């Protein structure tokens, strides 16, 4: 009778089974690691790309901010130059204003009207004069109002007066109307209108001015 020892075969089968189990466990671990590592690597790559994009955008924003500051500085200098030019223009107008005021006053005075007093306090002027009739006074006021150097012309009072020469009796035929006219004088010849603002200042409203960013 032949006896065969099967123990080594069973041990071999058990060892093979253990190796298969360990292989399956190792495969599971590797699969798990891959599932965890691959998304991490993908996300890391995306984050790296986004970081590069953010850095590029940051540089572009800095360059644009520099250009904005340069444009703002140019606008500020432009406004300063326009303001200085306006001041120079106003000074030139004011320098020649009095002579033109007198010219317009002379042109506005019709015949048969004589100015006997000119009183100026600030921008308010008072004319006192004599005229042959009320129509002559009304014509004087209309022509004075048409001048760019006078506005707000108003008749204060009129009264009948018979002028007398020194040492002589007043003539019997000459009955004059004494008048007082008040007006506002503008040596800049703008007729009381405010000075024109530069085009840039017209575009910017008070609300927009308040929203402007501070100078860097």
Phi and psi in degrees as GROMACS dihedral restraints (atoms count N, CA, C in turn):
[ dihedral_restraints ]
;  ai    aj    ak    al  type     phi  dphi    fc
    3     4     5     6     1   -99.0    20    10
    4     5     6     7     1   129.1    20    10
    6     7     8     9     1  -105.5    20    10
    7     8     9    10     1   134.4    20    10
    9    10    11    12     1  -116.1    20    10
   10    11    12    13     1   127.8    20    10
   12    13    14    15     1   -84.8    20    10
   13    14    15    16     1   111.9    20    10
   15    16    17    18     1   -95.2    20    10
   16    17    18    19     1     0.7    20    10
   18    19    20    21     1   -62.1    20    10
   19    20    21    22     1   -45.4    20    10
   21    22    23    24     1   -59.2    20    10
   22    23    24    25     1   -33.3    20    10
   24    25    26    27     1   -68.8    20    10
   25    26    27    28     1   -42.1    20    10
   27    28    29    30     1   -65.2    20    10
   28    29    30    31     1   -40.6    20    10
   30    31    32    33     1   -65.5    20    10
   31    32    33    34     1   -36.6    20    10
   33    34    35    36     1   -64.7    20    10
   34    35    36    37     1   -40.5    20    10
   36    37    38    39     1   -66.1    20    10
   37    38    39    40     1   -41.6    20    10
   39    40    41    42     1   -65.1    20    10
   40    41    42    43     1   -40.8    20    10
   42    43    44    45     1   -63.0    20    10
   43    44    45    46     1   -40.7    20    10
   45    46    47    48     1   -63.4    20    10
   46    47    48    49     1   -41.1    20    10
   48    49    50    51     1   -62.8    20    10
   49    50    51    52     1   -40.6    20    10
   51    52    53    54     1   -65.4    20    10
   52    53    54    55     1   -40.0    20    10
   54    55    56    57     1   -63.8    20    10
   55    56    57    58     1   -38.7    20    10
   57    58    59    60     1   -64.3    20    10
   58    59    60    61     1   -41.6    20    10
   60    61    62    63     1   -63.1    20    10
   61    62    63    64     1   -42.2    20    10
   63    64    65    66     1   -65.9    20    10
   64    65    66    67     1   -35.9    20    10
   66    67    68    69     1   -65.6    20    10
   67    68    69    70     1   -42.0    20    10
   69    70    71    72     1   -63.4    20    10
   70    71    72    73     1   -41.9    20    10
   72    73    74    75     1   -62.3    20    10
   73    74    75    76     1   -44.9    20    10
   75    76    77    78     1   -63.3    20    10
   76    77    78    79     1   -40.7    20    10
   78    79    80    81     1   -63.4    20    10
   79    80    81    82     1   -39.3    20    10
   81    82    83    84     1   -64.3    20    10
   82    83    84    85     1   -42.4    20    10
   84    85    86    87     1   -63.0    20    10
   85    86    87    88     1   -43.5    20    10
   87    88    89    90     1   -63.1    20    10
   88    89    90    91     1   -43.0    20    10
   90    91    92    93     1   -62.0    20    10
   91    92    93    94     1   -42.9    20    10
   93    94    95    96     1   -61.9    20    10
   94    95    96    97     1   -44.2    20    10
   96    97    98    99     1   -62.1    20    10
   97    98    99   100     1   -40.8    20    10
   99   100   101   102     1   -63.2    20    10
  100   101   102   103     1   -41.9    20    10
  102   103   104   105     1   -62.3    20    10
  103   104   105   106     1   -34.8    20    10
  105   106   107   108     1   -82.7    20    10
  106   107   108   109     1   -37.5    20    10
  108   109   110   111     1   -79.7    20    10
  109   110   111   112     1   -41.0    20    10
  111   112   113   114     1   -59.7    20    10
  112   113   114   115     1   -50.2    20    10
  114   115   116   117     1   -59.2    20    10
  115   116   117   118     1   -36.2    20    10
  117   118   119   120     1   -62.4    20    10
  118   119   120   121     1   -44.9    20    10
  120   121   122   123     1   -64.1    20    10
  121   122   123   124     1   -40.4    20    10
  123   124   125   126     1   -64.1    20    10
  124   125   126   127     1   -45.9    20    10
  126   127   128   129     1   -63.3    20    10
  127   128   129   130     1   -39.3    20    10
  129   130   131   132     1   -61.9    20    10
  130   131   132   133     1   -39.8    20    10
  132   133   134   135     1   -66.2    20    10
  133   134   135   136     1   -42.6    20    10
  135   136   137   138     1   -62.1    20    10
  136   137   138   139     1   -43.5    20    10
  138   139   140   141     1   -62.7    20    10
  139   140   141   142     1   -38.7    20    10
  141   142   143   144     1   -63.3    20    10
  142   143   144   145     1   -41.9    20    10
  144   145   146   147     1   -63.6    20    10
  145   146   147   148     1   -42.8    20    10
  147   148   149   150     1   -64.9    20    10
  148   149   150   151     1   -39.5    20    10
  150   151   152   153     1   -60.4    20    10
  151   152   153   154     1   -42.5    20    10
  153   154   155   156     1   -63.6    20    10
  154   155   156   157     1   -40.2    20    10
  156   157   158   159     1   -65.7    20    10
  157   158   159   160     1   -41.4    20    10
  159   160   161   162     1   -62.7    20    10
  160   161   162   163     1   -41.3    20    10
  162   163   164   165     1   -63.3    20    10
  163   164   165   166     1   -41.7    20    10
  165   166   167   168     1   -63.1    20    10
  166   167   168   169     1   -45.1    20    10
  168   169   170   171     1   -64.0    20    10
  169   170   171   172     1   -37.3    20    10
  171   172   173   174     1   -61.5    20    10
  172   173   174   175     1   -42.7    20    10
  174   175   176   177     1   -65.1    20    10
  175   176   177   178     1   -39.9    20    10
  177   178   179   180     1   -64.7    20    10
  178   179   180   181     1   -40.2    20    10
  180   181   182   183     1   -64.3    20    10
  181   182   183   184     1   -41.4    20    10
  183   184   185   186     1   -62.3    20    10
  184   185   186   187     1   -40.9    20    10
  186   187   188   189     1   -64.7    20    10
  187   188   189   190     1   -40.7    20    10
  189   190   191   192     1   -67.3    20    10
  190   191   192   193     1   -38.6    20    10
  192   193   194   195     1   -62.2    20    10
  193   194   195   196     1   -38.1    20    10
  195   196   197   198     1   -64.0    20    10
  196   197   198   199     1   -42.5    20    10
  198   199   200   201     1   -64.9    20    10
  199   200   201   202     1   -39.8    20    10
  201   202   203   204     1   -62.3    20    10
  202   203   204   205     1   -42.6    20    10
  204   205   206   207     1   -63.2    20    10
  205   206   207   208     1   -39.6    20    10
  207   208   209   210     1   -64.7    20    10
  208   209   210   211     1   -43.3    20    10
  210   211   212   213     1   -63.6    20    10
  211   212   213   214     1   -41.2    20    10
  213   214   215   216     1   -63.5    20    10
  214   215   216   217     1   -39.9    20    10
  216   217   218   219     1   -64.8    20    10
  217   218   219   220     1   -40.3    20    10
  219   220   221   222     1   -63.5    20    10
  220   221   222   223     1   -43.0    20    10
  222   223   224   225     1   -62.5    20    10
  223   224   225   226     1   -40.6    20    10
  225   226   227   228     1   -64.4    20    10
  226   227   228   229     1   -44.5    20    10
  228   229   230   231     1   -63.8    20    10
  229   230   231   232     1   -37.5    20    10
  231   232   233   234     1   -63.3    20    10
  232   233   234   235     1   -43.7    20    10
  234   235   236   237     1   -64.1    20    10
  235   236   237   238     1   -39.3    20    10
  237   238   239   240     1   -63.6    20    10
  238   239   240   241     1   -42.8    20    10
  240   241   242   243     1   -63.9    20    10
  241   242   243   244     1   -43.8    20    10
  243   244   245   246     1   -62.8    20    10
  244   245   246   247     1   -38.2    20    10
  246   247   248   249     1   -64.7    20    10
  247   248   249   250     1   -42.6    20    10
  249   250   251   252     1   -65.5    20    10
  250   251   252   253     1   -40.3    20    10
  252   253   254   255     1   -63.9    20    10
  253   254   255   256     1   -38.3    20    10
  255   256   257   258     1   -64.3    20    10
  256   257   258   259     1   -40.0    20    10
  258   259   260   261     1   -64.0    20    10
  259   260   261   262     1   -43.6    20    10
  261   262   263   264     1   -62.2    20    10
  262   263   264   265     1   -42.6    20    10
  264   265   266   267     1   -63.4    20    10
  265   266   267   268     1   -40.9    20    10
  267   268   269   270     1   -64.6    20    10
  268   269   270   271     1   -39.9    20    10
  270   271   272   273     1   -64.8    20    10
  271   272   273   274     1   -40.9    20    10
  273   274   275   276     1   -63.5    20    10
  274   275   276   277     1   -41.4    20    10
  276   277   278   279     1   -64.9    20    10
  277   278   279   280     1   -41.2    20    10
  279   280   281   282     1   -68.7    20    10
  280   281   282   283     1   -29.6    20    10
  282   283   284   285     1   -67.7    20    10
  283   284   285   286     1   -40.5    20    10
  285   286   287   288     1   -94.6    20    10
  286   287   288   289     1    -4.3    20    10
  288   289   290   291     1   -59.9    20    10
  289   290   291   292     1   -49.9    20    10
  291   292   293   294     1   -56.9    20    10
  292   293   294   295     1   -41.3    20    10
  294   295   296   297     1   -65.8    20    10
  295   296   297   298     1   -38.4    20    10
  297   298   299   300     1   -71.4    20    10
  298   299   300   301     1   -32.5    20    10
  300   301   302   303     1   -61.8    20    10
  301   302   303   304     1   -44.8    20    10
  303   304   305   306     1   -66.0    20    10
  304   305   306   307     1   -37.1    20    10
  306   307   308   309     1   -62.8    20    10
  307   308   309   310     1   -46.9    20    10
  309   310   311   312     1   -65.5    20    10
  310   311   312   313     1   -36.1    20    10
  312   313   314   315     1   -64.6    20    10
  313   314   315   316     1   -39.6    20    10
  315   316   317   318     1   -66.5    20    10
  316   317   318   319     1   -41.4    20    10
  318   319   320   321     1   -68.3    20    10
  319   320   321   322     1   -32.9    20    10
  321   322   323   324     1   -75.9    20    10
  322   323   324   325     1   -15.1    20    10
  324   325   326   327     1   -87.0    20    10
  325   326   327   328     1   112.1    20    10
  327   328   329   330     1   -76.3    20    10
  328   329   330   331     1   174.3    20    10
  330   331   332   333     1   -66.1    20    10
  331   332   333   334     1   156.0    20    10
  333   334   335   336     1    66.4    20    10
  334   335   336   337     1    26.6    20    10
  336   337   338   339     1  -138.7    20    10
  337   338   339   340     1   132.6    20    10
  339   340   341   342     1  -130.5    20    10
  340   341   342   343     1   128.6    20    10
  342   343   344   345     1   -89.1    20    10
  343   344   345   346     1   127.9    20    10
  345   346   347   348     1  -112.0    20    10
  346   347   348   349     1   -10.1    20    10
  348   349   350   351     1  -156.1    20    10
  349   350   351   352     1   139.5    20    10
  351   352   353   354     1  -133.4    20    10
  352   353   354   355     1   110.5    20    10
  354   355   356   357     1  -117.9    20    10
  355   356   357   358     1   124.4    20    10
  357   358   359   360     1  -120.8    20    10
  358   359   360   361     1   125.3    20    10
  360   361   362   363     1  -128.6    20    10
  361   362   363   364     1   106.6    20    10
  363   364   365   366     1    66.6    20    10
  364   365   366   367     1  -122.8    20    10
  366   367   368   369     1  -100.7    20    10
  367   368   369   370     1     1.6    20    10
  369   370   371   372     1   -94.8    20    10
  370   371   372   373     1   131.5    20    10
  372   373   374   375     1  -124.4    20    10
  373   374   375   376     1   148.4    20    10
  375   376   377   378     1  -126.9    20    10
  376   377   378   379     1   125.1    20    10
  378   379   380   381     1  -104.6    20    10
  379   380   381   382     1   132.1    20    10
  381   382   383   384     1  -121.5    20    10
  382   383   384   385     1   130.8    20    10
  384   385   386   387     1  -158.4    20    10
  385   386   387   388     1  -177.0    20    10
  387   388   389   390     1  -125.8    20    10
  388   389   390   391     1   143.7    20    10
  390   391   392   393     1  -143.8    20    10
  391   392   393   394     1   159.3    20    10
  393   394   395   396     1   -72.7    20    10
  394   395   396   397     1   -31.3    20    10
  396   397   398   399     1  -156.1    20    10
  397   398   399   400     1   172.7    20    10
  399   400   401   402     1   -68.9    20    10
  400   401   402   403     1   -31.2    20    10
  402   403   404   405     1   -63.0    20    10
  403   404   405   406     1   -37.2    20    10
  405   406   407   408     1   -65.3    20    10
  406   407   408   409     1   -38.7    20    10
  408   409   410   411     1   -65.5    20    10
  409   410   411   412     1   -42.6    20    10
  411   412   413   414     1   -63.1    20    10
  412   413   414   415     1   -39.4    20    10
  414   415   416   417     1   -63.9    20    10
  415   416   417   418     1   -42.1    20    10
  417   418   419   420     1   -59.0    20    10
  418   419   420   421     1   -43.3    20    10
  420   421   422   423     1   -67.0    20    10
  421   422   423   424     1   -40.1    20    10
  423   424   425   426     1   -63.9    20    10
  424   425   426   427     1   -44.5    20    10
  426   427   428   429     1   -70.0    20    10
  427   428   429   430     1   -33.0    20    10
  429   430   431   432     1   -69.4    20    10
  430   431   432   433     1   -39.9    20    10
  432   433   434   435     1   -66.4    20    10
  433   434   435   436     1   -28.8    20    10
  435   436   437   438     1   -73.0    20    10
  436   437   438   439     1   -16.3    20    10
  438   439   440   441     1   -76.0    20    10
  439   440   441   442     1   139.5    20    10
  441   442   443   444     1   -71.0    20    10
  442   443   444   445     1    -7.5    20    10
  444   445   446   447     1   -96.3    20    10
  445   446   447   448     1    -5.0    20    10
  447   448   449   450     1  -133.6    20    10
  448   449   450   451     1   142.0    20    10
  450   451   452   453     1  -152.7    20    10
  451   452   453   454     1   165.2    20    10
  453   454   455   456     1    65.1    20    10
  454   455   456   457     1    38.1    20    10
  456   457   458   459     1   -72.4    20    10
  457   458   459   460     1   129.6    20    10
  459   460   461   462     1  -143.1    20    10
  460   461   462   463     1   136.0    20    10
  462   463   464   465     1   -84.0    20    10
  463   464   465   466     1   122.9    20    10
  465   466   467   468     1   -89.6    20    10
  466   467   468   469     1   -49.4    20    10
  468   469   470   471     1  -160.6    20    10
  469   470   471   472     1   157.2    20    10
  471   472   473   474     1  -135.4    20    10
  472   473   474   475     1   150.8    20    10
  474   475   476   477     1  -155.1    20    10
  475   476   477   478     1   151.4    20    10
  477   478   479   480     1   -82.0    20    10
  478   479   480   481     1   134.6    20    10
  480   481   482   483     1  -145.0    20    10
  481   482   483   484     1   139.1    20    10
  483   484   485   486     1  -109.9    20    10
  484   485   486   487     1   105.7    20    10
  486   487   488   489     1   -66.4    20    10
  487   488   489   490     1   150.0    20    10
  489   490   491   492     1  -128.4    20    10
  490   491   492   493     1   139.5    20    10
  492   493   494   495     1   -85.6    20    10
  493   494   495   496     1   150.5    20    10
  495   496   497   498     1   -59.8    20    10
  496   497   498   499     1   129.6    20    10
  498   499   500   501     1    74.9    20    10
  499   500   501   502     1     7.1    20    10
  501   502   503   504     1  -128.3    20    10
  502   503   504   505     1   161.0    20    10
  504   505   506   507     1   -77.9    20    10
  505   506   507   508     1   143.3    20    10
  507   508   509   510     1   -63.1    20    10
  508   509   510   511     1   138.2    20    10
  510   511   512   513     1   -62.8    20    10
  511   512   513   514     1   145.0    20    10
  513   514   515   516     1   -80.6    20    10
  514   515   516   517     1   -19.9    20    10
  516   517   518   519     1   -95.7    20    10
  517   518   519   520     1   -20.9    20    10
  519   520   521   522     1   -94.4    20    10
  520   521   522   523     1   105.4    20    10
  522   523   524   525     1  -111.6    20    10
  523   524   525   526     1   109.7    20    10
  525   526   527   528     1   -98.7    20    10
  526   527   528   529     1   156.5    20    10
  528   529   530   531     1  -105.0    20    10
  529   530   531   532     1   116.4    20    10
  531   532   533   534     1   -84.9    20    10
  532   533   534   535     1   136.7    20    10
  534   535   536   537     1  -136.2    20    10
  535   536   537   538     1   155.6    20    10
  537   538   539   540     1  -129.4    20    10
  538   539   540   541     1   121.6    20    10
  540   541   542   543     1  -121.7    20    10
  541   542   543   544     1   133.3    20    10
  543   544   545   546     1  -110.8    20    10
  544   545   546   547     1   149.2    20    10
  546   547   548   549     1  -155.8    20    10
  547   548   549   550     1   172.2    20    10
  549   550   551   552     1  -113.2    20    10
  550   551   552   553     1   132.8    20    10
  552   553   554   555     1  -101.3    20    10
  553   554   555   556     1   141.7    20    10
  555   556   557   558     1  -131.3    20    10
  556   557   558   559     1   101.7    20    10
  558   559   560   561     1   -69.6    20    10
  559   560   561   562     1   -12.9    20    10
  561   562   563   564     1   -85.0    20    10
  562   563   564   565     1    -8.1    20    10
  564   565   566   567     1    70.0    20    10
  565   566   567   568     1    31.8    20    10
  567   568   569   570     1  -103.4    20    10
  568   569   570   571     1     2.7    20    10
  570   571   572   573     1    62.6    20    10
  571   572   573   574     1    30.7    20    10
  573   574   575   576     1    84.6    20    10
  574   575   576   577     1    -2.3    20    10
  576   577   578   579     1   -77.5    20    10
  577   578   579   580     1   148.5    20    10
  579   580   581   582     1   -67.2    20    10
  580   581   582   583     1   156.1    20    10
  582   583   584   585     1   -63.3    20    10
  583   584   585   586     1   145.9    20    10
  585   586   587   588     1   -68.9    20    10
  586   587   588   589     1   137.0    20    10
  588   589   590   591     1   -88.0    20    10
  589   590   591   592     1   153.3    20    10
  591   592   593   594     1   -59.9    20    10
  592   593   594   595     1   155.5    20    10
  594   595   596   597     1   -55.1    20    10
  595   596   597   598     1   -38.7    20    10
  597   598   599   600     1   -66.1    20    10
  598   599   600   601     1   -38.1    20    10
  600   601   602   603     1   -68.4    20    10
  601   602   603   604     1   -31.3    20    10
  603   604   605   606     1   -67.8    20    10
  604   605   606   607     1   -36.7    20    10
  606   607   608   609     1   -70.7    20    10
  607   608   609   610     1   -32.4    20    10
  609   610   611   612     1   -86.5    20    10
  610   611   612   613     1   115.3    20    10
  612   613   614   615     1   -85.0    20    10
  613   614   615   616     1   166.1    20    10
  615   616   617   618     1   -57.9    20    10
  616   617   618   619     1   -37.6    20    10
  618   619   620   621     1   -65.7    20    10
  619   620   621   622     1   -39.3    20    10
  621   622   623   624     1   -69.1    20    10
  622   623   624   625     1   -36.3    20    10
  624   625   626   627     1   -62.7    20    10
  625   626   627   628     1   -38.2    20    10
  627   628   629   630     1   -67.4    20    10
  628   629   630   631     1   -26.1    20    10
  630   631   632   633     1   -87.2    20    10
  631   632   633   634     1    -5.6    20    10
  633   634   635   636     1   -66.1    20    10
  634   635   636   637     1   143.4    20    10
  636   637   638   639     1   -75.3    20    10
  637   638   639   640     1   150.6    20    10
  639   640   641   642     1   -66.8    20    10
  640   641   642   643     1   152.4    20    10
  642   643   644   645     1   -65.3    20    10
  643   644   645   646     1   139.0    20    10
